[in-house]
Amino acid sequence: MEEKNISDILSKYIKYWPLFAIGVVTCVAAVFLYIRYKAETQYNITSSILVKTKDTGNASIQSESIKSLGLIKNTTDIEDEIGIFTSTGIMEKVVANRSLNINFYIKGRFRDVEIYGEDTPVQILVDETDSSLLYDTPVEIKILENNRYELKTTINDQDLTIEHSFGDLVTSPFGTFTINYKEDTNYENKGKPLYFVIRNTDKVIENFLNNLSIQQVNKSGNLLNINFLCNNPKKGEDVVAGLIETYVEEMIKYENELAENTIKMIDNRLKLLSGEIQGVEKSVEEFKTKNDLTDVASNANLYIEQANDYRKLIADYQTEINVFDAIETYLQQGNSDTPIPASLSANDPSLTGMIDRYNETLLEKGQMSQSASSANPLIVNLDRTLNDLSKAIVENVRSAKNRLMIAQRNLQSNANKYQAQIAKVPSMERQLVDISRDKSTKEGLYLYLLQKREEEVLSLAAPVSSTRIVSLPKAGDIPVSPNKTSLYLGGLLLGLFLPFSIIYSKELLNNKVNSTEELANKVTAPILGEIAKSSNKSIFSNTPNDRTPIAELFRLLCFNLEYLKKTETNQTILVTSTIKGEGKTFIASNLANTLASNGEKVIALSFDLRMPQLMKIFDLADTPGLSDFIVKKEMELKEIVQKHPSIENLYLIGSGTEASQVGRLMLSKRIETLISGLKKEYDRIIIDTPPIGLISDAFALNAYIDSTIYVTRRGLTKNNHLKTLESIHKNGKLRNTMVLLNDSKEAEKYGYGKSN
């Protein structure tokens, strides 16, 4: 199996070039008509905005103040903002504010043209709540004189005409509305009807949202690109501008509501804090009053100072008490001959005087004792005096000591009191710190809330949006839809594809032989050649000067017979086919004619005994013929041979008288006698047989032939017939089987014209 050549594949389709030309012209013309009269022109409106996700500059006045309170999380997610932009709520307000659900058109010859904005002469306000409102109903409007207008429409197949003045409230079967005349308009009445159509708002919103796309410029940024498709550039710019304005207004409104709610919350909290601060201040006052405090630190120092003073006095008193104890002990030990030591003197003047007198008396007694005896009255008197002074001193010491001890106890009591106050200082200080801390916290929060309240008030007075317009809405100069280049290219490709698919489908569904290439791919028998299509079904003139395609192809056929022969003589050639109509008789007769014109002595045999056609082509009689020769044993060969009256060297034998049992005749020994006699007399024997797909008569002649021409016909021979041919060739049922394609178009490929 040989691979298909690309040029062969192309040639298969190029021969249908008129069909391709018609397909291309038709599809391109259809695209032109679609663009001209059907396609709706779409422009791309673009804009860019910056959405801040972290407030800067205005943060302290707006969302940052709220966030710092810990009450509201005011962070912005860019995907959420895109969702808000593409929400029906925003688009609904854009459509309602600009009456975008009312479309104006000017009737045209082939298509109506929509006008918008300043190009429309009137403004229509529609009551959307009216249950009688009819959508998608064209209403023609005609401006009259004296500030009046006329409306025409068709409702339920009935024409309706009404006339009103501009500004009137109109209640009609198709809706309730008011029409106002616009002074600043670019509309020019050129005689073409003007009409308007009220669209369903929900459908308009859905259509706008389908044509809207918002995308991030990059994933890490907050810059958004807005793209909107619209058939009117000005209308599209207004839609995008309205979308941005409405979004900004809604954001400001939301932020204002947030600020107002925050102010209310702060006011309520300030009232509560004010009461709490007063309660804390009262607690401080009561605590200081209760604990006799002005300042904990200064009071603590005072307590410590007084306690130290008392301890010092107690120590001084104890010293004096110790002195008095020593004096008393000294006197009680009976040291009457020894003066009282000066170190035991006390701070009491009277006691000191007594001690001095005691020591002086004792000194005087000692001096007198040196010169007088103890019985001396003076000595006795001095002893009496010393004894009295001793008693007086002891009494005085005891009295002073008791007095000091009482005073010491009082001082100790006071010292203990101040020591207790000192011990309570840390606790009081901690309690006072707790109360003061609570007071400071509430005062700080109070001042903070006052500051935030002022900030929110300022944000209400000067609202600022966090969204910034980077580029204003702008429509492109060139429509993006319909894409003429793509449509024309698609039309061109479709114009080529449809004929290609038709031809391919035809080839795919075609189960018949169409070329020698197909024969070569499906059978192993050698391909003898092909004979071009001819309108002449009889023999043709085959003189040496004849250069018609048929003549040339039959000359080539004769050459191929010699080239492909497997026997030395290739004298007897059988011509057969699979079914009737494949042209075997035409091939056999013209092959005989061609061989005869080449100078060979040729005889053609009409062995199709059932439906003979060979002799009719040569306009000769079928009888006497082959059946007569086979049946009549005494008949001579020369009795059935007919010489063609005009073609030199061409002889023919007809089928003979019609016989009923043709199969028995084909097995007769007389056929061998016939063929043997003809081989001696003629250079070529051409045998025309019946189709072997229906009748097996040709197989009976296999023993007498040198080669077989198996005729197939383009567009008639089926692929499954080739299986029969392949079986005959492989099994040798017919000798030297060679395949010939009849009725081909190959002659044109070589520069020949069609034969007549």
Secondary structure, DSSP 8 states (H G I E B T S, - for coil): -----HHHHHHHHHTTHHHHHHHHHHHHHHHHHIIIII---BEEEEEEEEE-SS--SSTTTTHHHHHHHTS------HHHHHHHHTSHHHHHHHHHHHTTTEEEEE--SSS-EEE-GGG-SEEEEE-TT-TT--SS--EEEEE-STTEEEEEEEETTEEEEEEEETT-EEEETTEEEEEEE-SS------S--EEEEE--HHHHHHHHHHTEEEEESSTTS-EEEEEEEESSHHHHHHHHHHHHHHHHHHHHHHHHHHHHHHHHHHHHHHHHHHHHHHHHHHHHHHHHHHTT-S-HHHHHHHHHHHHHHHHHHHHHHHHHHHHHHHHHHHHHTT--SS---GGG--S-HHHHHHHHHHHHHHHHHHHHHTTS-TTSHHHHHHHHHHHHHHHHHHHHHHHHHHHHHHHHHHHHHHHHHHHHHHHHHHHHHHHHHHHHHHHHHHHHHHHHHHHHHHHHHHHHHS---SEEEEEEEEE-SS--BS-HHHHHHHHHHHHHHHHHHHHHHHHHH--B---HHHHHHH--S-EEEEEE-BS--S-----TT---HHHHHHHHHHHHHHHH-SSSS--EEEEEESSTTS-HHHHHHHHHHHHHHTT--EEEEE---SS--HHHHTT----SBHHHHHH-TT--GGGTEEE-SSSTTEEEEB--S--S-HHHHHT-THHHHHHHHHHHH-SEEEEE---TTT--GGGGGGGG-SEEEEEEETTTSBHHHHHHHHHHHHHTSSTTEEEEEEEESHHHHTT---B-
